[in-house]
């Protein structure tokens, strides 16, 4: 099969590789679509270097890039009970070999049925970004004031909609070119970060979700109400070349959280079938939409990663195997 493979940090190629063999608890899926996440370019670069402790010291443990997928089951392991060949599914491989390929082997627990009304491209865009947004905002309630820094990215576009669906009033921080997008998703207030420093506005929020990592922890805490919650996830503006990168803020936050009155959470999203099914149901019912910036063919998956990394892509970038 064809796949985007990586044998060393900083390099990848489109090549022929063996179709994966499945274990007893896995399904083999013919990939129809896969989405790109910041995770992909971090692994491609092996950056920040401290993260290589988990990604692989000298080369990535997972050779094929990509995590999210939508496709059709073509084979099921002996202990698989929920799926059979022909089922249309979507999911997240976790940290295993990935989805920028014609086929992928995935554990049954990380797979969900794709609703008939949700196209493969939309379903493929849901898992990592959607689950991250859902878990980041699990404490949001009706009447809350929520600030989302990095609201026009993959996680951010889902986060705006999920917060609004919970009854919160959302302030979205993004560039002016993406203002209409986040307004269309339900943001009540949009702040252009190039023109206005949101920390100078004097506003306070019940929940602040930072997806960018361009503010100090102290600055982010000034945005919170006394009993507010700060959620840190990712570091979208970080462009590599460091031992710690966005992990510096995360490590400091983990230390400060032990003593702060406000709640500080460093989010590590965990995909489950329940979370996938909940998100897919919201899309199928029209309660949230999947915003897609661009699609690339599988042969150009490396270009899709570079586009997300360097071109300030809005919303989701998707790779498709069908023309």
C-alpha positions as a Markdown table, in Angstrom:
| # | Residue | x | y | z |
|---|---|---|---|---|
| 1 | Unk | 0.0 | 0.0 | 0.0 |
| 2 | Unk | 1.0 | 3.7 | -0.4 |
| 3 | Unk | 1.7 | 5.7 | 2.8 |
| 4 | Unk | 3.6 | 8.7 | 4.1 |
| 5 | Unk | 6.5 | 7.2 | 6.0 |
| 6 | Unk | 9.1 | 8.7 | 8.3 |
| 7 | Unk | 12.3 | 6.9 | 9.2 |
| 8 | Unk | 14.1 | 9.9 | 10.8 |
| 9 | Unk | 13.2 | 13.2 | 12.3 |
| 10 | Unk | 12.7 | 16.0 | 9.8 |
| 11 | Unk | 12.2 | 13.8 | 6.7 |
| 12 | Unk | 9.3 | 11.8 | 5.3 |
| 13 | Unk | 8.5 | 10.2 | 1.9 |
| 14 | Unk | 5.5 | 8.7 | 0.1 |
| 15 | Unk | 6.3 | 5.1 | -0.4 |
| 16 | Unk | 5.1 | 1.5 | -0.8 |
| 17 | Unk | 4.9 | -0.4 | 2.5 |
| 18 | Unk | 3.2 | -3.6 | 3.5 |
| 19 | Unk | -0.5 | -3.5 | 4.4 |
| 20 | Unk | -0.7 | -3.8 | 8.2 |
| 21 | Unk | -1.6 | -7.1 | 9.8 |
| 22 | Unk | -4.3 | -6.9 | 12.5 |
| 23 | Unk | -4.3 | -8.3 | 16.0 |
| 24 | Unk | -7.2 | -10.0 | 17.6 |
| 25 | Unk | -8.6 | -6.7 | 19.0 |
| 26 | Unk | -8.1 | -4.7 | 15.8 |
| 27 | Unk | -9.9 | -3.8 | 12.6 |
| 28 | Unk | -8.3 | -3.2 | 9.2 |
| 29 | Unk | -9.8 | 0.0 | 7.6 |
| 30 | Unk | -9.5 | 1.2 | 4.1 |
| 31 | Unk | -8.9 | 4.9 | 4.6 |
| 32 | Unk | -11.2 | 7.3 | 2.8 |
| 33 | Unk | -10.0 | 10.5 | 4.6 |
| 34 | Unk | -7.6 | 11.5 | 7.3 |
| 35 | Unk | -7.0 | 14.8 | 9.0 |
| 36 | Unk | -3.9 | 16.7 | 9.9 |
| 37 | Unk | -3.1 | 17.8 | 13.4 |
| 38 | Unk | -0.4 | 19.9 | 15.0 |
| 39 | Unk | 0.7 | 16.6 | 16.6 |
| 40 | Unk | 1.7 | 15.4 | 13.1 |
| 41 | Unk | 4.2 | 18.1 | 12.4 |
| 42 | Unk | 5.6 | 18.0 | 16.0 |
| 43 | Unk | 6.4 | 14.3 | 15.4 |
| 44 | Unk | 7.7 | 14.9 | 11.9 |
| 45 | Unk | 10.2 | 17.5 | 13.3 |
| 46 | Unk | 10.8 | 15.6 | 16.6 |
| 47 | Unk | 10.2 | 19.0 | 18.2 |
| 48 | Unk | 10.4 | 20.0 | 21.0 |
| 49 | Unk | 13.3 | 17.7 | 21.6 |
| 50 | Unk | 12.2 | 16.8 | 25.1 |
| 51 | Unk | 9.1 | 15.2 | 23.6 |
| 52 | Unk | 11.3 | 12.6 | 21.9 |
| 53 | Unk | 11.3 | 10.8 | 25.3 |
| 54 | Unk | 7.8 | 9.7 | 24.3 |
| 55 | Unk | 7.9 | 9.9 | 20.5 |
| 56 | Unk | 11.2 | 8.0 | 20.1 |
| 57 | Unk | 14.7 | 9.1 | 21.0 |
| 58 | Unk | 16.4 | 8.7 | 17.6 |
| 59 | Unk | 13.4 | 8.2 | 15.3 |
| 60 | Unk | 9.6 | 8.1 | 15.7 |
| 61 | Unk | 8.2 | 4.9 | 17.1 |
| 62 | Unk | 5.3 | 5.1 | 14.7 |
| 63 | Unk | 6.6 | 5.1 | 11.2 |
| 64 | Unk | 3.5 | 6.2 | 9.3 |
| 65 | Unk | 2.1 | 9.7 | 10.1 |
| 66 | Unk | -1.5 | 10.6 | 10.8 |
| 67 | Unk | -3.9 | 9.8 | 13.6 |
| 68 | Unk | -7.5 | 10.6 | 12.6 |
| 69 | Unk | -9.3 | 8.6 | 9.9 |
| 70 | Unk | -12.6 | 7.7 | 8.3 |
| 71 | Unk | -13.1 | 4.7 | 6.1 |
| 72 | Unk | -14.5 | 1.2 | 5.6 |
| 73 | Unk | -13.7 | -1.9 | 7.6 |
| 74 | Unk | -12.2 | -4.6 | 5.4 |
| 75 | Unk | -11.2 | -7.2 | 8.1 |
| 76 | Unk | -11.8 | -7.7 | 11.8 |
| 77 | Unk | -9.7 | -9.5 | 14.4 |
| 78 | Unk | -11.0 | -12.7 | 16.1 |
| 79 | Unk | -12.0 | -10.9 | 19.3 |
| 80 | Unk | -13.7 | -7.9 | 17.6 |
| 81 | Unk | -17.5 | -7.9 | 18.3 |
| 82 | Unk | -18.8 | -4.5 | 17.1 |
| 83 | Unk | -17.6 | -4.3 | 13.6 |
| 84 | Unk | -17.5 | -6.4 | 10.4 |
| 85 | Unk | -16.3 | -5.9 | 6.9 |
| 86 | Unk | -18.3 | -3.2 | 5.0 |
| 87 | Unk | -18.9 | -1.0 | 8.1 |
| 88 | Unk | -18.3 | 2.7 | 7.6 |
| 89 | Unk | -16.3 | 3.9 | 10.6 |
| 90 | Unk | -14.0 | 6.7 | 11.9 |
| 91 | Unk | -11.6 | 7.1 | 14.8 |
| 92 | Unk | -8.1 | 7.8 | 16.1 |
| 93 | Unk | -5.1 | 5.4 | 16.1 |
| 94 | Unk | -3.6 | 7.0 | 19.2 |
| 95 | Unk | 0.2 | 6.8 | 18.9 |
| 96 | Unk | 0.3 | 3.7 | 16.7 |
| 97 | Unk | 1.2 | 3.7 | 13.0 |
| 98 | Unk | -1.0 | 6.2 | 11.3 |
| 99 | Unk | -3.6 | 7.1 | 8.7 |
| 100 | Unk | -1.8 | 8.9 | 5.9 |
| 101 | Unk | -2.0 | 5.5 | 4.1 |
| 102 | Unk | -4.4 | 3.4 | 2.1 |
| 103 | Unk | -5.1 | 1.1 | 5.0 |
| 104 | Unk | -4.7 | 1.4 | 8.8 |
| 105 | Unk | -5.0 | -1.2 | 11.7 |
| 106 | Unk | -6.8 | 0.2 | 14.7 |
| 107 | Unk | -7.9 | -1.1 | 18.1 |
| 108 | Unk | -11.7 | -1.7 | 18.2 |
| 109 | Unk | -12.0 | 0.6 | 21.2 |
| 110 | Unk | -10.8 | 3.6 | 19.2 |
| 111 | Unk | -13.3 | 3.2 | 16.4 |
| 112 | Unk | -16.9 | 4.3 | 16.1 |
| 113 | Unk | -19.6 | 4.0 | 13.4 |
| 114 | Unk | -19.8 | 6.9 | 11.0 |
| 115 | Unk | -23.3 | 8.2 | 10.8 |
| 116 | Unk | -24.7 | 8.1 | 7.3 |
| 117 | Unk | -25.2 | 11.9 | 7.3 |
| 118 | Unk | -21.6 | 12.7 | 8.1 |
| 119 | Unk | -19.2 | 12.7 | 5.1 |
| 120 | Unk | -15.9 | 10.9 | 5.5 |
| 121 | Unk | -14.0 | 14.2 | 5.3 |
| 122 | Unk | -16.0 | 15.6 | 8.2 |
| 123 | Unk | -15.8 | 12.4 | 10.3 |
| 124 | Unk | -12.0 | 12.2 | 9.8 |
| 125 | Unk | -11.7 | 15.8 | 11.1 |
| 126 | Unk | -13.5 | 15.0 | 14.4 |
| 127 | Unk | -11.4 | 12.7 | 16.5 |
| 128 | Unk | -8.3 | 14.4 | 18.0 |
| 129 | Unk | -9.5 | 18.0 | 17.6 |
| 130 | Unk | -13.1 | 17.3 | 18.6 |
| 131 | Unk | -12.2 | 15.1 | 21.6 |
| 132 | Unk | -9.7 | 17.7 | 22.8 |
| 133 | Unk | -12.2 | 20.5 | 22.6 |
| 134 | Unk | -14.9 | 18.4 | 24.3 |
| 135 | Unk | -12.6 | 17.4 | 27.2 |
| 136 | Unk | -11.2 | 20.9 | 27.6 |
| 137 | Unk | -14.7 | 22.3 | 28.1 |
| 138 | Unk | -16.2 | 19.6 | 30.2 |
| 139 | Unk | -16.8 | 22.0 | 33.1 |
| 140 | Unk | -18.5 | 24.7 | 31.1 |
| 141 | Unk | -22.1 | 25.4 | 32.1 |
| 142 | Unk | -24.9 | 27.7 | 30.9 |
| 143 | Unk | -24.1 | 31.3 | 31.8 |
| 144 | Unk | -20.4 | 30.8 | 31.9 |
| 145 | Unk | -18.1 | 33.3 | 30.1 |
| 146 | Unk | -15.5 | 31.4 | 28.1 |
| 147 | Unk | -12.4 | 32.8 | 26.4 |
| 148 | Unk | -10.8 | 30.7 | 23.6 |
| 149 | Unk | -7.3 | 31.7 | 22.6 |
| 150 | Unk | -6.7 | 30.2 | 19.1 |
| 151 | Unk | -10.3 | 30.0 | 18.3 |
| 152 | Unk | -9.9 | 29.5 | 14.5 |
| 153 | Unk | -7.8 | 26.4 | 14.5 |
| 154 | Unk | -8.9 | 22.8 | 14.4 |
| 155 | Unk | -9.5 | 22.5 | 18.2 |
| 156 | Unk | -10.6 | 26.1 | 18.5 |
| 157 | Unk | -13.5 | 25.8 | 15.9 |
| 158 | Unk | -14.9 | 22.8 | 17.8 |
| 159 | Unk | -14.4 | 24.5 | 21.1 |
| 160 | Unk | -16.3 | 27.6 | 20.1 |
| 161 | Unk | -19.3 | 25.5 | 19.1 |
| 162 | Unk | -19.2 | 23.2 | 22.1 |
| 163 | Unk | -19.1 | 26.1 | 24.5 |
| 164 | Unk | -22.0 | 27.8 | 22.8 |
| 165 | Unk | -23.9 | 24.5 | 22.8 |
| 166 | Unk | -23.4 | 24.4 | 26.6 |
| 167 | Unk | -25.0 | 27.8 | 26.9 |
| 168 | Unk | -21.8 | 29.8 | 27.4 |
| 169 | Unk | -21.0 | 33.3 | 26.1 |
| 170 | Unk | -17.8 | 32.9 | 24.0 |
| 171 | Unk | -15.0 | 35.4 | 23.4 |
| 172 | Unk | -12.8 | 34.2 | 20.5 |
| 173 | Unk | -9.2 | 35.3 | 20.0 |
| 174 | Unk | -7.9 | 35.0 | 16.5 |
| 175 | Unk | -6.7 | 37.0 | 13.5 |
| 176 | Unk | -9.0 | 39.4 | 11.7 |
| 177 | Unk | -9.1 | 37.2 | 8.6 |
| 178 | Unk | -10.8 | 34.4 | 10.6 |
| 179 | Unk | -13.2 | 36.7 | 12.5 |
| 180 | Unk | -16.2 | 35.9 | 10.4 |
| 181 | Unk | -15.5 | 32.2 | 10.6 |
| 182 | Unk | -15.6 | 32.1 | 14.4 |
| 183 | Unk | -18.6 | 34.5 | 14.5 |
| 184 | Unk | -20.5 | 32.1 | 12.2 |
| 185 | Unk | -19.7 | 29.3 | 14.7 |
| 186 | Unk | -21.3 | 31.2 | 17.5 |
| 187 | Unk | -18.7 | 33.4 | 19.2 |
| 188 | Unk | -20.3 | 36.5 | 20.8 |
| 189 | Unk | -17.1 | 38.6 | 20.8 |
| 190 | Unk | -14.1 | 38.3 | 18.6 |
| 191 | Unk | -10.7 | 39.8 | 19.5 |
| 192 | Unk | -8.1 | 40.4 | 16.8 |
| 193 | Unk | -4.9 | 39.5 | 18.6 |
| 194 | Unk | -2.8 | 41.5 | 16.1 |
| 195 | Unk | -4.7 | 44.7 | 17.2 |
| 196 | Unk | -5.7 | 44.1 | 20.8 |
| 197 | Unk | -4.0 | 42.4 | 23.8 |
| 198 | Unk | -6.9 | 40.6 | 25.3 |
| 199 | Unk | -5.2 | 40.8 | 28.8 |
| 200 | Unk | -5.6 | 44.6 | 28.7 |
| 201 | Unk | -9.4 | 44.6 | 28.3 |
| 202 | Unk | -10.2 | 44.1 | 32.0 |
| 203 | Unk | -12.6 | 41.2 | 31.3 |
| 204 | Unk | -12.7 | 38.1 | 33.4 |
| 205 | Unk | -13.8 | 34.6 | 32.4 |
| 206 | Unk | -15.0 | 31.5 | 34.1 |
| 207 | Unk | -13.0 | 29.3 | 31.7 |
| 208 | Unk | -10.0 | 30.2 | 29.6 |
| 209 | Unk | -8.9 | 27.7 | 27.0 |
| 210 | Unk | -5.4 | 28.5 | 25.7 |
| 211 | Unk | -4.5 | 26.7 | 22.4 |
| 212 | Unk | -1.7 | 28.9 | 21.4 |
| 213 | Unk | 0.9 | 29.3 | 24.2 |
| 214 | Unk | 1.8 | 32.9 | 23.3 |
| 215 | Unk | 1.0 | 34.3 | 26.8 |
| 216 | Unk | 2.7 | 33.8 | 30.1 |
| 217 | Unk | 1.0 | 31.8 | 32.8 |
| 218 | Unk | 0.6 | 35.0 | 34.9 |
| 219 | Unk | -1.0 | 36.9 | 32.0 |
| 220 | Unk | -3.5 | 34.0 | 31.4 |
| 221 | Unk | -4.4 | 33.9 | 35.1 |
| 222 | Unk | -5.4 | 37.6 | 35.1 |
| 223 | Unk | -8.1 | 36.7 | 32.6 |
| 224 | Unk | -9.8 | 34.3 | 35.2 |
| 225 | Unk | -12.5 | 35.0 | 37.8 |
| 226 | Unk | -11.3 | 34.1 | 41.3 |
| 227 | Unk | -12.8 | 30.6 | 41.0 |
| 228 | Unk | -12.1 | 30.3 | 37.2 |
| 229 | Unk | -10.4 | 27.5 | 35.3 |
| 230 | Unk | -7.5 | 27.7 | 32.9 |
| 231 | Unk | -7.0 | 24.9 | 30.4 |
| 232 | Unk | -3.8 | 24.6 | 28.5 |
| 233 | Unk | -3.6 | 22.5 | 25.4 |
| 234 | Unk | -1.0 | 22.6 | 22.7 |
| 235 | Unk | 1.1 | 25.5 | 21.5 |
| 236 | Unk | 0.0 | 26.5 | 18.1 |
| 237 | Unk | 2.4 | 29.4 | 17.4 |
| 238 | Unk | 5.5 | 27.5 | 18.4 |
| 239 | Unk | 7.6 | 26.9 | 15.3 |
| 240 | Unk | 10.3 | 24.6 | 16.6 |
| 241 | Unk | 14.0 | 24.7 | 17.4 |
| 242 | Unk | 13.9 | 24.3 | 21.1 |
| 243 | Unk | 14.4 | 21.7 | 23.8 |
| 244 | Unk | 11.2 | 22.6 | 25.7 |
| 245 | Unk | 9.1 | 24.7 | 23.3 |
| 246 | Unk | 5.5 | 24.9 | 24.6 |
| 247 | Unk | 6.4 | 22.4 | 27.3 |
| 248 | Unk | 8.0 | 25.2 | 29.2 |
| 249 | Unk | 4.6 | 26.8 | 29.9 |
| 250 | Unk | 3.0 | 23.4 | 30.6 |
| 251 | Unk | 5.7 | 22.4 | 33.1 |
| 252 | Unk | 5.5 | 25.7 | 34.9 |
| 253 | Unk | 1.7 | 25.4 | 35.0 |
| 254 | Unk | 1.8 | 22.0 | 36.5 |
| 255 | Unk | 4.0 | 23.3 | 39.3 |
| 256 | Unk | 1.9 | 26.5 | 39.9 |
| 257 | Unk | -1.4 | 24.5 | 39.9 |
| 258 | Unk | -0.4 | 22.9 | 43.2 |
| 259 | Unk | -0.6 | 26.3 | 45.0 |
| 260 | Unk | -3.0 | 28.4 | 42.9 |
| 261 | Unk | -6.6 | 29.1 | 44.1 |
| 262 | Unk | -7.7 | 29.1 | 40.5 |
| 263 | Unk | -7.9 | 25.7 | 38.7 |
| 264 | Unk | -5.1 | 25.2 | 36.2 |
| 265 | Unk | -5.4 | 22.1 | 34.0 |
| 266 | Unk | -2.9 | 20.8 | 31.4 |
| 267 | Unk | -5.0 | 18.7 | 29.1 |
| 268 | Unk | -4.0 | 15.4 | 27.6 |
| 269 | Unk | -7.0 | 14.3 | 25.5 |
| 270 | Unk | -7.9 | 10.6 | 25.6 |
| 271 | Unk | -10.1 | 9.2 | 22.7 |
| 272 | Unk | -12.9 | 6.8 | 23.5 |
| 273 | Unk | -15.8 | 5.4 | 21.5 |
| 274 | Unk | -18.2 | 7.3 | 23.7 |
| 275 | Unk | -16.6 | 10.6 | 22.9 |
| 276 | Unk | -16.4 | 9.8 | 19.2 |
| 277 | Unk | -20.1 | 8.8 | 19.1 |
| 278 | Unk | -21.2 | 11.9 | 21.0 |
| 279 | Unk | -19.3 | 14.2 | 18.6 |
| 280 | Unk | -20.6 | 12.4 | 15.5 |
| 281 | Unk | -24.2 | 12.6 | 16.8 |
| 282 | Unk | -23.8 | 16.4 | 17.3 |
| 283 | Unk | -22.6 | 16.7 | 13.7 |
| 284 | Unk | -25.3 | 14.5 | 12.3 |
| 285 | Unk | -28.0 | 16.5 | 14.2 |
| 286 | Unk | -26.6 | 19.8 | 13.0 |
| 287 | Unk | -25.6 | 21.0 | 16.5 |
| 288 | Unk | -22.0 | 21.5 | 15.4 |
| 289 | Unk | -20.4 | 21.8 | 12.0 |
| 290 | Unk | -17.0 | 20.7 | 10.8 |
| 291 | Unk | -15.1 | 23.6 | 9.3 |
| 292 | Unk | -12.5 | 22.4 | 6.7 |
| 293 | Unk | -9.9 | 24.8 | 5.3 |
| 294 | Unk | -8.4 | 22.6 | 2.5 |
| 295 | Unk | -8.2 | 19.0 | 1.3 |
| 296 | Unk | -5.1 | 17.3 | -0.1 |
| 297 | Unk | -4.7 | 14.0 | -2.0 |
| 298 | Unk | -2.9 | 11.3 | -0.1 |
| 299 | Unk | 0.1 | 11.6 | -2.3 |
| 300 | Unk | 0.5 | 15.2 | -1.1 |
| 301 | Unk | 0.1 | 14.4 | 2.6 |
| 302 | Unk | 3.5 | 15.9 | 3.3 |
| 303 | Unk | 2.3 | 19.2 | 1.8 |
| 304 | Unk | -0.8 | 19.1 | 4.0 |
| 305 | Unk | 1.4 | 18.9 | 7.1 |
| 306 | Unk | 3.6 | 21.7 | 5.9 |
| 307 | Unk | 0.5 | 23.8 | 5.1 |
| 308 | Unk | -0.8 | 23.3 | 8.6 |
| 309 | Unk | 2.6 | 24.1 | 10.1 |
| 310 | Unk | 3.5 | 27.2 | 8.1 |
| 311 | Unk | 0.4 | 28.8 | 6.6 |
| 312 | Unk | -1.7 | 29.5 | 9.7 |
| 313 | Unk | -4.4 | 27.2 | 8.4 |
| 314 | Unk | -7.9 | 27.8 | 9.7 |
| 315 | Unk | -10.0 | 25.0 | 11.0 |
| 316 | Unk | -9.2 | 21.5 | 9.7 |
| 317 | Unk | -6.9 | 20.3 | 6.9 |
| 318 | Unk | -7.9 | 16.9 | 5.5 |
| 319 | Unk | -6.2 | 14.3 | 3.3 |
| 320 | Unk | -8.3 | 12.2 | 1.0 |
| 321 | Unk | -7.6 | 8.9 | -0.7 |
| 322 | Unk | -10.5 | 9.2 | -3.2 |
| 323 | Unk | -10.7 | 11.7 | -6.0 |
